[in-house]
């Protein structure tokens, strides 16, 4: 489904006129659909490590602490506990907090494994790398939609763009966002969105510690070891 198809499907469900175009359309409803499509798409990329957005980065270390160019252009976040020095079969743990990092620099670093921190859009490692080591990690790409030529993008820019995740989930999310934004009854739409989200999470990466809607919608507060706290998929969507 293209962006236009997705927005037309939403229009049918919420009872507004089908847009003929979405991008650069001056109609207020078309503009709302585009805004919600980008907000929900970006939010879904942020809240879960979807396997379809997970990539691997390999990099040859340079001498020193700062590893310039380590993070790819579509980097959003590293998958926890996947950063390895393959040359030395060594896990590089982190990211550590600025407080921890400054204590390392002040009092010295005496841990058995290397640590890293994000700084100035890059990565610093301690103890420093000798240079030439093969570093590798998995990360989540911020390119959650695709151009007509299948080039990754971080927002919709063309009516023929497609969604890199499940398009029916995006449709459900936009329906809820539109109804809620217009102060129309949206409880059923939210329930449909949550239930479908739960099912996709269950099927995406089956595991003993599968994340559920309670984690996404902040009803619980669970935190899995090594993973960041998940924000609500609906926070700030409009």
N, C-alpha and C positions, 0 to 999 in steps of 0.2 A: 504494500500500500504506500502511495506517495503522501506527502504532507497534505496535498489538496484532498485526496481520498479520505484521509483521517479526519480532516476538519469538516468535510461534507457528511461523514458518518455521525460526527458529534452534532452537527446542525440538525440532522434528522431526529436525533434522540431528544434534543432539548427544545425542539419546536421553533427554530428560526430558519430564515431563508438560507438555502445552500449557497455558499460563496462560489463564484465562478473562478476566482483567483484568491490567493491568500497573501502572498508577498506583495507589498506595495499597494494593497487594497485599502482605500480610504474609508470603507464601511466600518463603523464602530464594532459590530459583531465579529467581522473577519479579523480585525485587529486584536480583539480579546482572545479569539481562538488561537491566533499565532502566539500571543503572549503566554497563554496558558500552556500551549504545546512546548514552548521553550523552557518555561519554568518547571513543568512536570518532568520533561525529558532530562533536564539537568539534575533535578532532585533525585530521580531514580538512579542516575549514574553515581550520585554521591552516597546514597544510603546503603548500598550493597555491592559486594565484589562479584558482579556478574561474570560468568566464565567467558561470555562473548566479548567483554571489554578487557579481559585480562591478557596482558602481553608479557614477553620476556625481553629484558635488556641485558646485553653483555657489553663490557667496556674494558679496555686495557688501562690499568691504573697509571697515573703519572706520579712522579716523585713528590712527596709532600702530603700535607693534610687535605688541602682543597682539591677535590676531583672535578675540575672544570669540564663541563660537557657530559657529565655522567647522566643527567636526567634528560629523557627524550622530550621533544617539543609537545607531545600530547600527554605528558605525565600529569596525573591528578594526585595519586597517592601510591605508596608502595604497599604491596601485600605483606602483612606482618610476618617476620621470621623467614623471609625468603632471600635476604641479602647475604651473599656468600663470596668469600675470596676462594675461588675454585682452585687457584694455584696452590694454596696452602690448606685446602679443605677446612676452612675456618668461617664460622658464622659471624657476621658483623651485626651487632645488636643495636637496636634503636628504633626510631630516633629518641635520643635522650633530651631532657629539658635544658633550656639555657642555664638554669641554676646548676644542674649537674655538670654541664660542659665547662662552665667557668671554674667550678671546683676542681675538675680534672686539670685545667691549665694552671691553677694556683698551687695546688698541693701535689700534683703529679698523678700520673695514671698508673694504677697497679692492679688492673683487672686482667684475667687470663684471656678474655676475648676483646677484640676491637669494638669500639663504639662509634656511632655516627650521629650527626646532627644536620638538619636542614638550615642553611644560612645563605641569605642573599640569592635565593633561587637556585642554590646548588647544594652540594654535600661536602661536609668535612669529616675526616676519619681520624681517629686516634687509637693507638699509636699511628704515626704517619706511615704511608705506603712507601716502599722502596722504589716502586715504579716497575711496570711490566707485568704485574699480576693481572690475572683475568678475574674481573668482578662481574657478578650476575645477580639479577633479582627479577621478581615478577612485580608488575604494577598494573594499576587500573587506568585505562586511557580515558581522557575527557572527551573523546570523539564519539559521542553517543548517537550521532546521525550521519548519514552518508549522502554525498552529492549524487547527481544522476550518473556520474562516471565512477561511483563507488569510492570516492575519496572521503576520508573521515573528516567530520566537522564537529564543532562544539555547540552549534546552534543551527536552526533551519535558515536557509538562505534562498531556497528555490522551491517553487511549488512541486517540483518533481523529486525533491529530496525524500529519503526514506529513513525510517527509524531502525537503529541497530539492535534494539531489544524487541520485546513482544509488542506489536502495534496495538493489539486489543487492550493491553494494559494501559498504554498511552491514551487510547480512546476513553477508557473508563475513568482515568485520572482527569482528563480534560472535562468530561461530562460533570464530574463532581465539582471541579474547580469553577466551572461556568455557573452551575446552579447555586453554589454557595456564594459566589461573588455577586450574583443577582438577588440574593436573599430569597431564593426559591427553595421549596422543600428538597433537601439533599441527603437525608439520612439513608435512604435506600441506595442512592448512588455511591455514597461512601462505603456502605457495607459491601456492595458489589466490588468496589475497588480493592478493599482490604482482603476480601476472600480470594480474589483472583491473584493478588500480590502474594498472599500466603502460599497458594498452590504453585506459583512459579518459583518461589524460593525453595519450596520443598523439592521440586523437580530439577532445579538448576545445578545444585551441588549437594546431593544427598550425603548427610553426615550425621553422626551421633549428636552434634551440637548445632542442629539446624536452627536458623533464626526464624522467628515467627512475627506476625503482625504486632504483637505486644512490644517487641523490641523497636520496630519501625515507628509505631505510633506512640511510643513513650508511655506505655501502660505498665511497664515492668521496671526496667532499670538494670537488666542483666548486662554483664560485660564478659565476653569470652576472653580467655587468656591470649594476650598478644594482639588483640583487635581493638580498634578505637571505638569509643562510645558512638552509637548510631543516633543521628538526629531524626526527627520526624520527617517523613517524606512530604508532609503537607505544610510544614513550617515555611512561611514566606513564599507561597506559591503564586500569590497575586499582588 
